[in-house]
Amino acid sequence: ASGINFIDTYHRTGLYKIPMPSGLGQEGAGVVDAVGDGVSAFKVGDRVGYCSGPIGAYAEQHVIKADRAVRLPESISYDIAAASMLKGMTARYLLRKTFRVERGNAVVVHAAAGGVGQILVQWGVRLGADVIATVGHEAKAEIVQSLGAQHVLLIGRDDVPKRVREITGGIGAHVVYDGVGKDTFEMSLDCLRPLGMMVIFGNASGAVPPFNPLILSQKGSLFLTRPTLGHYIATRAMLDETAADLFAVIESGAVKIAPPTHYKLADAAQAHRDLEARKTTGSLVLVP
């Protein structure tokens, strides 16, 4: 199975430049068919997954570097692995490294019914956070409520910053996890308490336009970061630690990965259209 992620649309459109010609996709799971000279960590027949490239996962077979693969627990199927590794590892670094969420923290999660969002909500609740989730449609609100979010706000209906301040006793959130980008940036800043952290980890609505950094001081000496997964799994040790944490919360049941929507490999273009139109919830995978 090959995972579909919003970053794939950035590669396709050229928002993120990649060498051409190129395939798409950097996440997948399957069986090792062959190993190269000097590879001792894996053998033919092993169940493995990967989420950090090289690009080209939209394929029946893919050659990857051994130091980027992780062994899959028997309890985790290929489609669940392909649906959750990149998104789950992203959620893990956001919650445990970029801003280390502790019990009682007020956490805003945008696009909470999406693949990363669903994991952030569940994991945040597990950590004891007060999770304030935002979604774009009523149907998605029901999904997020079922995942345990204590508060669900509807973009376009609710005054999100006002509601966040009401929920937090007028103070604001400790952190905002924003994978939407342009459409939610100013709203997100207004949700934060003084010294709060704004984490932009995606651009689903487009890149945030240039702005004057002085706005951060005016709104409470805020912190702003734009992280990416690659820097948090750069070494073998970091990758193994991140994967182990993710697999542990999945196996424990604390984070449930909804069965992903399956598309045939030949229908990858339609999958991208559906993703960009925000017609999807949860995760999408391609299967040969």
DAPEPE-V501981 format. One line per field, one symbol per residue. phi: phi as a letter, one per 20 degrees, with the letter a starting at -180 (. if undefined). Layout:
# DAPEPE-V501981
phi = ???
This chain:
# DAPEPE-V501981
phi = .dfdcfffffffengdfcfdfbecnccabrdfeacegnedfccgnfeccbbcnffpffafcbecfffdecfefffdffffffecffffffgfffedcfcefcgnfececelfefffgffgfffffgfnfeedddbdbgffffffffeogfbcddfndeefgffffffdmneoefbddcdengfdgfgfgfeeegmfdddecacgdofffgbeggffffeplfecccebggfecfdgffffffffffffffffnfcdefgffecfgfdgffgfffffeledcmdccdcg
